[in-house]
């Protein structure tokens, strides 16, 4: 199984002939290495409805008939746009053909800001546990540090965790390092940094805060084999 990072919070999992993408923010993401035309997902998982995570989901899903997995409200909103969706809620898990998905809490905002100065409520933000080929990947989404991360780690041994470090909108490096201790992940990759001025961070400083050997900085396009 190949797990690659493509800037901001965009992660791709390639397993058993299937391509699963998480938060495919491409258009407007100056740090990504791919174009929308490069990405051909079978499954799209969206952690929450902010534009830098929902990203190019609608275009990709329509073009490739992708299954979109998200919280119930966001999934319903996307189904009204003609997408094939599967809605879930925090704490719920579901066994799909490609693997198992479980939504975890994430402490963050929600909603889509429109050009008409409206905010459309799109359900609770989430983190995602994905178990594929016997390995568990945790994408924390956008979140603050919270103590139940310890419970997530105890209940679900995590092989690879993607944690936001940008601060301002999410955990900063110090809180993310503490989150890594609570989760007890075998490998940790920082995400959600440097895309915009308020989330400027040095990911290597974050790696130094982690237990030796578990931190990995991925540049856009780089991957980890699990």
C-alpha positions as CSV (number, residue, x, y, z in Angstrom):
1,X,0.0,0.0,0.0
2,X,1.3,3.4,-1.0
3,X,0.3,6.5,1.0
4,X,1.3,9.9,-0.6
5,X,1.0,13.5,0.5
6,X,0.0,16.3,-2.0
7,X,0.1,19.5,-0.1
8,X,-2.1,21.1,2.7
9,X,-4.2,18.2,4.0
10,X,-4.5,16.2,0.7
11,X,-3.6,12.5,1.2
12,X,-3.9,9.7,-1.3
13,X,-4.0,6.0,-0.5
14,X,-3.4,3.4,-3.3
15,X,-4.3,-0.1,-2.3
16,X,-5.3,-3.3,-4.2
17,X,-6.1,-1.4,-7.4
18,X,-8.2,1.3,-5.6
19,X,-7.4,5.0,-5.1
20,X,-8.7,6.7,-2.0
21,X,-8.2,10.4,-1.6
22,X,-8.7,12.5,1.5
23,X,-9.5,16.3,1.3
24,X,-8.5,16.8,-2.3
25,X,-7.7,20.5,-2.3
26,X,-6.0,21.1,-5.6
27,X,-7.4,24.3,-7.2
28,X,-6.0,27.2,-5.2
29,X,-3.4,25.1,-3.5
30,X,0.0,26.5,-4.5
31,X,1.8,23.7,-2.6
32,X,0.3,20.7,-4.4
33,X,2.2,18.8,-7.0
34,X,-0.8,17.6,-9.0
35,X,-3.5,18.9,-11.3
36,X,-7.1,18.0,-11.1
37,X,-6.7,16.0,-14.3
38,X,-4.0,13.9,-12.7
39,X,-6.3,12.5,-9.9
40,X,-8.6,9.6,-10.6
41,X,-10.2,8.6,-7.3
42,X,-12.4,5.6,-6.7
43,X,-13.2,7.0,-3.2
44,X,-13.1,10.5,-1.8
45,X,-13.2,11.1,2.0
46,X,-13.9,14.6,3.1
47,X,-13.2,15.5,6.8
48,X,-15.3,18.7,6.8
49,X,-16.9,21.3,4.6
50,X,-14.4,24.1,4.5
51,X,-13.2,24.9,1.0
52,X,-9.6,23.9,1.6
53,X,-10.7,20.4,2.4
54,X,-13.8,19.9,0.3
55,X,-11.6,21.3,-2.5
56,X,-12.2,19.7,-5.9
57,X,-14.4,16.9,-4.6
58,X,-17.4,17.7,-6.8
59,X,-15.5,17.9,-10.1
60,X,-13.5,14.8,-9.3
61,X,-16.5,12.7,-8.2
62,X,-18.6,13.7,-11.2
63,X,-15.8,12.9,-13.6
64,X,-14.9,9.5,-12.1
65,X,-18.1,8.4,-10.5
66,X,-16.3,8.4,-7.2
67,X,-17.9,7.4,-3.9
68,X,-17.8,10.3,-1.5
69,X,-17.7,9.6,2.2
70,X,-18.4,12.4,4.7
71,X,-20.5,13.3,7.7
72,X,-24.2,13.0,7.1
73,X,-25.0,16.7,6.4
74,X,-22.1,17.2,4.1
75,X,-22.8,13.9,2.3
76,X,-26.5,15.0,1.8
77,X,-25.4,18.4,0.5
78,X,-23.1,16.7,-2.0
79,X,-25.8,14.2,-3.1
80,X,-28.0,17.1,-4.0
81,X,-25.3,18.0,-6.6
82,X,-25.6,14.6,-8.1
83,X,-22.7,12.8,-6.3
84,X,-22.7,9.2,-5.1
85,X,-22.3,9.6,-1.3
86,X,-22.2,7.6,1.9
87,X,-23.1,9.7,5.0
88,X,-21.7,8.8,8.5
89,X,-21.6,10.4,11.9
90,X,-18.9,10.8,14.6
91,X,-18.0,7.5,16.3
92,X,-19.6,5.4,13.5
93,X,-17.7,2.9,11.4
94,X,-18.6,1.2,8.2
95,X,-16.9,-1.7,6.3
96,X,-16.6,-0.7,2.6
97,X,-15.2,-3.0,-0.1
98,X,-11.8,-1.3,0.0
99,X,-11.5,-1.2,3.8
100,X,-13.1,0.1,7.1
101,X,-13.7,3.8,7.8
102,X,-14.5,5.3,11.2
103,X,-15.1,9.0,11.9
104,X,-13.6,10.5,15.1
105,X,-14.2,13.8,16.8
106,X,-12.4,16.9,15.6
107,X,-12.7,20.3,17.3
108,X,-12.9,22.9,14.6
109,X,-15.4,25.0,12.6
110,X,-17.8,23.9,9.9
111,X,-19.7,25.3,7.0
112,X,-19.2,26.6,3.5
113,X,-18.9,30.3,3.0
114,X,-20.6,31.4,-0.2
115,X,-20.1,34.4,-2.5
116,X,-23.5,35.7,-1.2
117,X,-22.1,36.1,2.3
118,X,-23.9,33.1,3.6
119,X,-22.6,30.2,5.6
120,X,-24.1,26.8,4.8
121,X,-24.0,24.4,7.8
122,X,-22.3,21.2,6.7
123,X,-22.2,19.0,9.8
124,X,-19.6,18.3,12.4
125,X,-15.9,18.2,11.3
126,X,-14.2,14.8,11.8
127,X,-11.0,12.9,11.8
128,X,-10.9,9.7,9.9
129,X,-9.5,6.2,10.8
130,X,-9.0,4.1,7.7
131,X,-8.1,0.4,8.0
132,X,-6.8,-1.1,4.8
133,X,-4.8,-4.3,4.3
134,X,-4.5,-4.7,8.1
135,X,-3.0,-1.2,8.5
136,X,-4.7,1.8,10.2
137,X,-4.2,5.3,8.9
138,X,-5.4,8.3,11.0
139,X,-6.1,11.6,9.3
140,X,-7.0,14.0,12.1
141,X,-8.6,16.6,9.8
142,X,-8.6,20.1,11.2
143,X,-8.6,19.9,15.0
144,X,-7.4,21.3,18.3
145,X,-5.7,19.0,20.8
146,X,-8.2,17.1,22.9
147,X,-7.6,14.5,25.6
148,X,-9.7,11.8,24.0
149,X,-7.0,11.4,21.4
150,X,-5.6,9.0,24.0
151,X,-8.7,6.9,23.8
152,X,-8.5,6.9,20.0
153,X,-5.0,5.5,20.2
154,X,-5.9,2.9,22.8
155,X,-8.8,1.6,20.8
156,X,-7.2,1.7,17.4
157,X,-3.5,1.0,17.0
158,X,-2.4,3.5,14.4
159,X,0.4,2.8,11.9
160,X,0.4,6.2,10.3
161,X,-1.0,9.6,11.5
162,X,-1.4,12.8,9.6
163,X,-1.6,15.7,12.1
164,X,-2.2,19.4,11.4
165,X,0.5,21.7,12.8
166,X,-0.3,25.1,11.2
167,X,-1.7,26.8,14.4
168,X,-4.2,29.6,14.2
169,X,-6.9,27.4,12.7
170,X,-5.8,24.1,14.2
171,X,-3.2,22.6,16.6
172,X,0.2,24.2,16.5
173,X,3.4,22.1,16.6
174,X,3.6,21.8,20.4
175,X,0.0,20.6,20.7
176,X,0.3,18.3,17.7
177,X,3.4,16.8,19.3
178,X,1.5,16.1,22.4
179,X,-1.3,14.7,20.3
180,X,1.2,12.3,18.8
181,X,2.1,11.0,22.3
182,X,-1.6,10.4,23.1
183,X,-2.3,8.6,19.8
184,X,0.9,6.5,20.0
185,X,1.1,6.3,16.2
186,X,4.1,4.4,14.8
187,X,4.7,7.2,12.2
188,X,3.6,10.8,12.2
189,X,3.4,13.2,9.2
190,X,2.7,16.9,9.6
191,X,0.0,18.5,7.4
192,X,-2.0,21.7,7.1
193,X,0.9,24.2,7.2
194,X,2.6,26.8,5.0
195,X,-0.3,27.0,2.5
196,X,-1.4,30.4,3.8
197,X,0.5,33.1,5.8
198,X,-1.3,32.5,9.1
199,X,-0.3,28.8,9.1
200,X,3.4,29.2,8.3
201,X,5.5,26.6,10.2
202,X,8.8,24.7,10.0
203,X,7.8,21.0,9.9
204,X,11.3,19.9,10.9
205,X,11.0,21.8,14.2
206,X,7.8,19.7,14.8
207,X,9.7,16.5,14.0
208,X,12.3,17.3,16.7
209,X,9.5,17.5,19.3
210,X,8.4,13.9,18.6
211,X,9.8,10.7,19.9
212,X,12.9,9.7,17.9
213,X,12.2,8.0,14.7
214,X,8.5,8.4,14.3
215,X,8.3,11.8,12.5
216,X,8.4,12.0,8.7
217,X,8.2,15.2,6.6
218,X,6.7,14.5,3.2
219,X,7.1,17.0,0.4
220,X,4.2,17.2,-2.0
221,X,4.3,14.0,-4.1
222,X,6.4,11.9,-1.7
223,X,5.0,8.7,-0.3
224,X,5.3,6.1,2.5
225,X,4.9,2.4,1.8
226,X,3.0,0.4,4.5
